[in-house]
């Protein structure tokens, strides 16, 4: 396969497609280095600027990973964002990955106007806040901030939560079984602390999730999480209206 100089597609976009063929065809396996800019220029008879534009596109799409001082490598495939009521731990186990985590903060606050509206509770109601870094096979994936009505799990903050399923603890210890939920997903930029925990550049792209989980018609948990956009994508099935 080669670059067609007569194609209406820009050369860098044609080169992007050729590199994707190498990646998807297993000629360039996971974590393998791609050929150098000089090799790609010679192989496809294009300028270094064309090569750099194609590589920048693939880095931005999460298909390539640039490591300063080492080179550019084939990135791990993105995970599909779960669009169902499932915990991070359950999701990773279903993928055959090892879930983990670390405590970042835990405290009890009184609900302000926003929390009161989201939970449908009076302002001033005690709410536990648990902030954790979630990992998969040791790789940072998300920063989770869970808000739980304190009355439903009084001593929750005294329990080990770092590397456990919060939903599992709430069910096993307090009998809270979530049977419904709603979720919104927005694009965002990582703040300094988030970027440090997730090991991405400050201002890097993240997916911000806000999820409310219900038990018996009562909102018991509000989760506000930041997921690495370079490791997740959203896929859904479309039907005719």
N, C-alpha and C positions, 0 to 999 in steps of 0.2 A: 504494500500500500504506500502511496506517495501523495504529496501535495499537488493539487491540480491548479496550475497558475491561471486557468481560464474560468475557474469556478466563481460564482458570485459571492461565495462565503469567504470571509477574510482568511488569510493563511494561518493566523494564530488559532482561529476557531477550528480549522481543519486539523491542525496539529493537536489541539485538545482532543478531538475525536480519535485520532490515531493513538494517543497516549492512553485514552480510556480503553481502547481495544486491547492494548497490552496488559492493562490492569485487570480488566474483566476476563480476559482470556488466560489469565494465570501466567503469562510471560513475565509479569512483574508481580510476584506474590506479596503478601502482607509484610510490611516492614522492610521490603527490599529497596535499595537505593535506585533511583532512576538514572539513566545515562546522563553524563555531564552535558552542560550547554554546548560545549564544542562538539561532542559526539552527535547530539541531536541536530545541530546546524549542518554537519557533514552528511548525516544520514538522510535528512529530508530536504537538503539544499535550501535552507531558509536562513534569515539573519538571526543574530543573537537577540535582537529586540523581539522578533516573532516568537522565539523560544521562551523568552521571559514572560511575554504576555500570556502564552498558553499555560505556563506553569503557575502564574499568578491566579488565573481563573480556577485551576484545579485545587490550588491551596485554599482559595476562598470558598470552594464548594465542599471542602473537607475530604477530598479524594487523595490529596498529597499533604505531607507534613514536613515543613521546613525546620531543620534543627541547626541553629547557628554554629558555625565552625565544623559541621559534619557533613551537611548536604541535605538533599530532599528525598523523602522516603514515601512509599505507599502507605497511606493512612488506614487505620482500622475502619471497617464499615460502620456507618452510623446505626444506632439503635432506633427502633420505632418507638415514639412516645406512646405509652399505653393510654388509650381513651376509654378506660373502664375503671371501676372502683377496685383498685388493687394497690397494695403497699409496695414501696420500693423493694423491700426484702423478697416479697412473693414474686415480683416481676423478675428480679435477677435470678432467683432460684429456677424459675420457669425457663430462663434462657440458658441454664447450665453454667451460670457465673456465680462467683462467691461474693455475696453482699457483705459490706462492712461499714464502719463509720466511726466517728469521733465526736465527743461532746464539745460544743463550742460555747454554749450558754444555757442556763436554765434558771427561771425565776417565775414569781407569781406577780401579776399586775392586776389593776382594776380596769375593767372595760371602759374605754373612751367611747365617744359617740360613734366612731366607725365600727369598732368591734361590737358595740351594742346593736347596731343596725344589722351587721352580718350574722350575728348569732340570734338576733331577735330576743335580746335580754335587756334588763334595765342597766343603764350606765352605772358603773361602780361595782358590778358583779366580778368576783375574783376569777381570773383566768390564768392557767398555767401556760408558760411559754417554754418550749424546748427547741433549741437550735442545734442542728447536727450537720456534720459533713458526711455525705454518703459516698461510698466507694464501691466499685465493682472490680473484682480481681485486683484490688489494691490501687486502682486508678480513680482519682477524684471525679465524681460525676455530677453532684448536685449539693447545694446548701439548702437544707430544709428547715423551715420555721413552723413548728406546729403549735397551735393554740387550742387548749382543751379546757372545757368548763371544769373548774376546780372542784365543784360540788360532786361531779360524777367520778372523779379519781383523786380523792383528797391527798394521799401520800405519794402521788406519782413521782414527784421530784426526788424522792428518797431512793428510788429504784434504779438499777443499772439499765441504761437505755442505749448506750453508744452504738453497739453493734447488734441490736435486737430490733425486731419488727415492733414498732410502736402500736400498730393495730393489734398485733398478737398479744402484747402485754395488756392492752385495754380490754381485750376479750377474755383472756385467761384469768386476770386478777379482778377486774371490775364488772365483768359480764356485759361489756359494751360490744354489741355486734352491729356493724354498719350495714344497712340494707338499702341505702340510696345516697346519691351525691350529685353535686354539680361542679363544673370546672370551667375556668377560662384560661386561655393561653395567650400571652402577649410577647412581643419581641422586646428585648431590653439590652442595656449595656452594663457590664459587670462593674460594680463599685470596687474600691480598692481592697477591702477586706475579702469580698467574694472572689475577686481575681486571685488573691494570694492563696486562698484555700483551694480553689479549683485549678490552680497552676496554669492560668491563662493570662494573657496581657490585660492590664487595666484598660477598661473600656471595651474588652472583647465581647462578642455577641453571646447572649444567654436567652433562654426561653423562660419566661416568668409564669409560673403556674399558681393559680389561686383555686383551691378546692375546698368545698364544704362537704363534710361527711355526716350523714344523719343516722340516727337509731330511733326507730319508732316515731318518726316524724319530728324529732328534736335534733337540731344541729349541735353536735357534741364536739366536733373538731373543725378548725379552720387551718388549712395548710397553705403557706405562702413559700414557694420554693423557686430557686434559680438553678436551671439545668444548663449544662454546657451545650451551646448550639452547634459546636463542631463535633459533638458525639451523638446528637439526637436529631431525628427528623419526624415529621408528622405525616402519617398516611391514613387515609380513610377511604371507604367505599362510597362511590357516587351512584345515585339512582335517578331515574327520570322523575320530574316533579309530578 
